Structure formats: structure tokens, C-alpha cells
Amino acid sequence: MPFYEYKCSNCGHTLTKLQKINDPALTTCPECHQETLVKLISATACELKGVGVFGSSKHPFATESTAPKPSPASSSASPACASCPHAS
């Protein structure tokens, strides 16, 4: 459920309310009891969790640092492979 921010256009009171997306917007200010609450537009926060999220030690995609290194025994590369920029 997202948090919504409201501000009273009468008294200036602000509040944050945890609501379901389908819940109707609040209209009554809890301070001055007037029907003058306005929903504010604010930045959202998002927390990524689970396998494959950046910074995770269980990243499913191989990168240069996690790709398997060729064994030293296989260093006898053919002339075509020797010119490859990826040859070590």
C-alpha cells in the first residue's frame, strides 16, 4: 500500500496516510475539520529486493568480474585467437 501526502488549504496542516490505491482521497482536515484537504504529488520510494538486484551477491548475469577465467593450461591459442582483443 502506498503512502499519500495531504495538505489543508485552509490551515496548512500536512499529513501522511497509508491507503490502498482504490481508497477514496481524504477531504476533511483532522485539525480544522474543514473539507479542504488536497492530495499532494510527491516523489516515490522503491526498494528492490531479491535475486538479480544490483548489489546482490547472487546476480544471475555474468559480468567481466564474474565470468569464468580460462585455465592457464589452455593458453596455447591459435594465431586467429591471438589477435582477438579478448584473448588474455
Contacts in CASP RR format, 6 or more apart in sequence:
PFRMAT RR
TARGET T0000
AUTHOR 0000-0000-0000
METHOD contacts of the structure
MODEL  1
MPFYEYKCSNCGHTLTKLQKINDPALTTCPECHQETLVKLISATACELKG
VGVFGSSKHPFATESTAPKPSPASSSASPACASCPHAS
1 18 0 8 1.000
1 19 0 8 1.000
1 20 0 8 1.000
1 21 0 8 1.000
2 18 0 8 1.000
2 19 0 8 1.000
2 21 0 8 1.000
2 44 0 8 1.000
3 16 0 8 1.000
3 17 0 8 1.000
3 18 0 8 1.000
3 19 0 8 1.000
4 16 0 8 1.000
4 17 0 8 1.000
4 18 0 8 1.000
4 19 0 8 1.000
4 25 0 8 1.000
4 26 0 8 1.000
4 39 0 8 1.000
4 40 0 8 1.000
5 14 0 8 1.000
5 15 0 8 1.000
5 16 0 8 1.000
5 17 0 8 1.000
5 39 0 8 1.000
5 40 0 8 1.000
5 42 0 8 1.000
6 14 0 8 1.000
6 15 0 8 1.000
6 16 0 8 1.000
6 17 0 8 1.000
6 25 0 8 1.000
6 26 0 8 1.000
6 37 0 8 1.000
6 38 0 8 1.000
6 39 0 8 1.000
6 40 0 8 1.000
7 13 0 8 1.000
7 14 0 8 1.000
7 37 0 8 1.000
7 38 0 8 1.000
7 40 0 8 1.000
8 14 0 8 1.000
8 29 0 8 1.000
8 31 0 8 1.000
8 32 0 8 1.000
8 34 0 8 1.000
8 36 0 8 1.000
8 37 0 8 1.000
8 38 0 8 1.000
9 36 0 8 1.000
9 37 0 8 1.000
9 38 0 8 1.000
10 29 0 8 1.000
10 32 0 8 1.000
10 34 0 8 1.000
10 36 0 8 1.000
11 29 0 8 1.000
11 31 0 8 1.000
11 32 0 8 1.000
11 34 0 8 1.000
11 36 0 8 1.000
13 29 0 8 1.000
13 30 0 8 1.000
13 31 0 8 1.000
13 32 0 8 1.000
14 40 0 8 1.000
15 30 0 8 1.000
17 26 0 8 1.000
25 37 0 8 1.000
25 39 0 8 1.000
26 37 0 8 1.000
26 39 0 8 1.000
27 35 0 8 1.000
27 36 0 8 1.000
27 37 0 8 1.000
28 34 0 8 1.000
28 35 0 8 1.000
28 37 0 8 1.000
29 35 0 8 1.000
29 36 0 8 1.000
29 37 0 8 1.000
48 54 0 8 1.000
50 56 0 8 1.000
50 58 0 8 1.000
51 58 0 8 1.000
51 59 0 8 1.000
51 60 0 8 1.000
52 58 0 8 1.000
52 59 0 8 1.000
52 60 0 8 1.000
52 61 0 8 1.000
59 66 0 8 1.000
62 68 0 8 1.000
69 88 0 8 1.000
70 88 0 8 1.000
75 88 0 8 1.000
77 87 0 8 1.000
81 87 0 8 1.000
END
